C-alpha cells in the first residue's frame, strides 16, 4: 500500500508542475486531489489552517511585490503563486496521508546510515519544535496581555527562547545517539497495512491526476 | 566485584565553573545507589562521565573496564542510561522501532519487531507500538525510554531523575519495575521514595564532591540526607 500511496503522491506532485493549458480544469483538479489527500489523511481543518499561516504571509508579500514599479500583473504569476501554495499543501497533506509507516517505508530504501539518522532526527526535531511552539503560545497567553505593542514582545523573547531551546536540545540528542547507537545500525520493519479507504483514495487520485495530465499535455479542448 | 570505581574525578565547564571536584565513589555489583544532592551539585554531570559523554580528569572503571578512548564502546555496551529530560532519548519515530535499535544485530528485522512488541508488553505499552514517543504522557514516556534501554540488557543502569514529573501511581509502577531488576543502579534523585523502596545505599553529593556514602537504613536516619529528599 505504501508503494501505491507514494506513486500517487509523486503523480500529484508531477501534476502540479505541468504547464496548464486548460487553467480552470487544472485548478479544480489540483484542489480536489489535495483535499482528498488531506481528508483521507485525517488532518483536522484547524491544523491545516494554522500550518498554512506562513503561506498566507508569503502570498501577501508576493502580492505586494506585484504592484512595485516595473512589475506587471499577469495570470502566469498568479499560477506560479498557486502552484507554490499547492506544493506546500500537498507536502503537508502527504505527511499525514503517508503517515509514520510511509516515512519508515521510505527510510528503508536509504542505505546510508548517517542520512537515515539525519532524516530521523530532522523529523523528530520538527515534531518537537511544533510542540514547543504550541507550549510557547500558551506561555505567551498566560504571561503577556496581548494588546497593542505588547504583541511585539512575543518575537522578541519567545522566538529567541524557542530557538535557543532547540539548539540546546541537540546536545541531548547527541548524547542519546552516543549512548544508544554506538555500535548499532538503524533497522526498519515496515509493515504493509491495507485499508479500503486508502485504496480508494489512491485509485481516485492517481486516475484523476493522470487524466488531467493527459488532457493538459495533449491540449484537448473541453 | 566492583561495578563502578571512580577516583579523584574532576571536571570544569568551559566557562571555568567547577562541576566535579575530586569525586571518589565505589559501587559493588548488584547495589542500587541513590545519588542525592541539591540542584547543581553535579549529579547529572557525574552520570555523563560514567557513560563517557564527558571527559574529566580522573580514574573511572565500569564493570571492570577502565575508561579510555578505545574502551568507550565496551563501557557503553554495559551501561543503560535514562536521561533527563527523557524526550530527547528517543531516536525513532515510533516506539516499536525505538526499541528495535537496542536489540541484538543478528536478529532479522521481523524478529526484532516481535521482540520489541514483547518489551512493550512487559511495560503495558503494546497499544502504543506505532505511536510517536512524543505523543505519550510523561509516565508512559519514562516507561518507554526504560524499555528501550533495558532491551539492550545492560549490566549497569544510570538513571537521572527517573520519577520526575510522575504522579503517585506512575511513580510506584516505575519503582516496582525497577525493583524487579537485578542490575547495578546509580539513580540521581530527590525523591525519598526512591531511597526507601529501591535503593540499597545512598551517596550524598555537595558542590561537586561525594560527601557521604551510607547504607539506606543509616542514610534515612541522618538529618543531612532527609533534608535533601522530598
Interface residues (C-beta under 8 A of the other chain):
Chain A: X100 X101 X103 X104 X117 X120 X121 X123 X124 X127 X128 X131 X169 X172 X173 X175 X176 X177 X178 X179 X180 X181 X182 X183 X184 X185 X186 X187 X188 X189 X191
Chain B: X48 X51 X52 X53 X72 X73 X76 X77 X79 X81 X83 X85 X87 X88 X89 X90 X91 X92 X93 X94 X96 X97 X100 X101 X102 X105 X109 X110 X112 X113 X130 X132 X134 X148 X149 X152
